Amino acid sequence: MSRNIDTVRRVPRWFQHVRSRADPGLPEVTQVGGKSFIYFRTPRPDAVDASTGERYDDVIVFWVASEVDKQAMVQDPAGAQD
């Protein structure tokens, strides 16, 4: 597992009332105060490598309150592009 995934799993532990669930055969879900916050998603057709068409197997979903909150989480302040 990559260091970045480990970081994603570690960060919510800083919040109060955090609970992670990893039931056999189901993706891991992290909840804060009983509300889902992070979900490790199974491969789906809407997350594919543009050059190969292969489905990503490491998609992470973050539930947030608004589009502004989402952009704050995903934008790179340095403006770097992969």
Kinemage of the C-alpha trace (Angstrom):
@kinemage 1
@onewidth
@group {chain A} dominant
@subgroup {mainchain}
@vectorlist {calphas} color= white
{ca met a 1} P 0.000 0.000 0.000
{ca ser a 2} L 1.298 3.438 -0.841
{ca arg a 3} L 2.314 6.054 1.680
{ca asn a 4} L -0.427 8.373 0.348
{ca ile a 5} L -3.184 5.857 1.106
{ca asp a 6} L -1.771 5.401 4.598
{ca thr a 7} L -1.940 9.178 5.073
{ca val a 8} L -5.591 9.249 3.939
{ca arg a 9} L -6.374 6.584 6.535
{ca arg a 10} L -4.440 8.399 9.276
{ca val a 11} L -5.771 11.951 8.861
{ca pro a 12} L -9.375 11.324 10.062
{ca arg a 13} L -8.025 9.931 13.323
{ca trp a 14} L -7.266 13.559 14.244
{ca phe a 15} L -11.008 14.283 14.405
{ca gln a 16} L -13.246 13.445 17.339
{ca his a 17} L -15.876 10.721 17.020
{ca val a 18} L -14.124 8.876 14.162
{ca arg a 19} L -14.956 5.300 13.299
{ca ser a 20} L -13.621 3.179 10.431
{ca arg a 21} L -15.393 0.120 9.138
{ca ala a 22} L -13.800 -2.493 6.939
{ca asp a 23} L -16.254 -5.371 6.579
{ca pro a 24} L -14.999 -8.420 4.660
{ca gly a 25} L -15.708 -8.023 0.968
{ca leu a 26} L -16.779 -4.375 1.268
{ca pro a 27} L -14.787 -1.175 0.770
{ca glu a 28} L -13.509 0.625 3.855
{ca val a 29} L -15.661 3.514 5.122
{ca thr a 30} L -14.570 6.174 7.626
{ca gln a 31} L -17.245 8.071 9.522
{ca val a 32} L -16.957 11.254 11.584
{ca gly a 33} L -19.769 11.795 14.073
{ca gly a 34} L -21.765 8.984 12.445
{ca lys a 35} L -21.591 10.530 8.952
{ca ser a 36} L -19.596 8.921 6.163
{ca phe a 37} L -16.575 10.998 5.225
{ca ile a 38} L -14.144 8.758 3.307
{ca tyr a 39} L -15.043 5.732 1.209
{ca phe a 40} L -12.568 3.466 -0.584
{ca arg a 41} L -14.532 2.663 -3.731
{ca thr a 42} L -14.440 -0.466 -5.840
{ca pro a 43} L -13.483 -0.090 -9.542
{ca arg a 44} L -16.264 1.468 -11.639
{ca pro a 45} L -16.628 2.594 -15.262
{ca asp a 46} L -16.604 6.308 -14.348
{ca ala a 47} L -12.991 6.204 -13.065
{ca val a 48} L -10.676 5.042 -15.841
{ca asp a 49} L -7.180 5.729 -17.093
{ca ala a 50} L -7.668 7.978 -20.125
{ca ser a 51} L -4.844 6.370 -22.105
{ca thr a 52} L -5.571 2.679 -21.438
{ca gly a 53} L -9.267 2.626 -20.546
{ca glu a 54} L -8.397 0.485 -17.519
{ca arg a 55} L -10.531 1.044 -14.424
{ca tyr a 56} L -8.722 2.530 -11.439
{ca asp a 57} L -8.695 0.211 -8.443
{ca asp a 58} L -7.709 2.885 -5.918
{ca val a 59} L -10.511 5.467 -6.040
{ca ile a 60} L -11.237 7.314 -2.809
{ca val a 61} L -14.475 9.255 -2.308
{ca phe a 62} L -14.644 12.181 0.135
{ca trp a 63} L -18.115 13.369 1.140
{ca val a 64} L -18.168 17.090 1.870
{ca ala a 65} L -20.873 19.703 2.402
{ca ser a 66} L -20.393 21.784 -0.734
{ca glu a 67} L -18.585 22.286 -4.035
{ca val a 68} L -16.398 24.912 -2.327
{ca asp a 69} L -15.337 22.353 0.304
{ca lys a 70} L -14.600 19.812 -2.419
{ca gln a 71} L -12.451 22.233 -4.400
{ca ala a 72} L -10.535 23.180 -1.252
{ca met a 73} L -9.631 19.510 -0.777
{ca val a 74} L -8.665 18.651 -4.361
{ca gln a 75} L -6.956 21.776 -5.645
{ca asp a 76} L -3.180 21.843 -5.466
{ca pro a 77} L -2.170 25.208 -3.994
{ca ala a 78} L 1.071 25.075 -5.998
{ca gly a 79} L -0.885 24.557 -9.236
{ca ala a 80} L 0.973 21.329 -10.071
{ca gln a 81} L -0.473 19.066 -12.730
{ca asp a 82} L 0.095 15.291 -12.914
